[in-house]
Amino acid sequence: MHVFVTGGTGLVGSAAVAELIANGHTVLALARSDASAKSAEAAGATTVRGGLADLEVVRAGAAQADGVIHLAFSNDFSSPEALTRAITEETAALTALGEQLIGSDRPLVTVSGTPWEPGRASTESDPLPVDGPVGGRGRTVNAILALAGQGVRSSSIRLPRTVHNNGDGGFAGLLTQIARRTGVSGYPGDGTQRWPAVHALDAAVLFRLALESAPAGTAWHAVADEGDAVRDIAAVIGRRLGLPVSSVPPETFGPLGPIFAADQPASSAHTREALGWKPVHPSLLDDLENIQP
């Protein structure tokens, strides 16, 4: 397939572009800057300049592709307002992508986070949250999946809170950044809450599999580690950085504080069985050993 990819130079996107090209697909990547274009082209993709806000560029990219993988997101978590702006921008872009593909039976693979269910690991059949800090994103993904009834082979990859590679990425990466800034490797609450995780290279394989074969209107879990206790994550970060490890107020984590404090393990049993996905790269706790002091 000729695949239009947004976010193709991020942690997951760069891995997805490499995975697609290695498996015989060609890639047109949306590039927001000269640096992004250079990176994507070095990986073997062609590029079109623009960002998620450039809706005509987004539509044109989808129009000339056999399928679309959407991964771009501003990742500005500095304030509730910034997070809302990021979700609003993504919603407009996804809506444009979906409208362009209506009636084509072409695949549109989008992304969300794994949901959380009290007292158990969430599964692919659990609904996404449509309220709270990221509720807008859940509503948008649901709308994209509903396009299955209008001739779009839409699917969603639910990424865990930490997608990592070489000790960086996701919530664990944010914990590392905050630890460096504050001098404490902190965690919210008592740290027994669990976060799922996946290596970026394993997640990339799942995006390819969904593009190639996921049925319309389906959701999949890119989860390798069902749930690591946050205090165990913080302990590795503290040891690698030579910093004390302790509980800190949720406000330390800004607008993501309530999500950081939630127990949110997730299962990928159905994804592994149905799509034949088999994570093979290092677990989060092993990968965090690559953090440099």
Protein Blocks (a to p, Z undefined) as FASTA:
>chain_A
ZZddehklbmklmmmmmmmmmnopacddddfbfklmmmmmmnopacdeddfklmmlmmmm
mmmpcbdcdfbdfkiakbfklmmmmmmmmmmmmmmmmmmmgonlpacdddddddddehia
cdfkbccdfedjklmmmmmmmmmmmmmmnopacddddddfbdceehiacjklmmmmmmmm
nopacdehjhlaccddddfklmmmmmmmmmmmpcghiacdddfblbacfklmmmmmmmmn
opacddddfklnmmmlmmmmpccddcfklmmmmnopacfbdcfklmmmmpcZZ
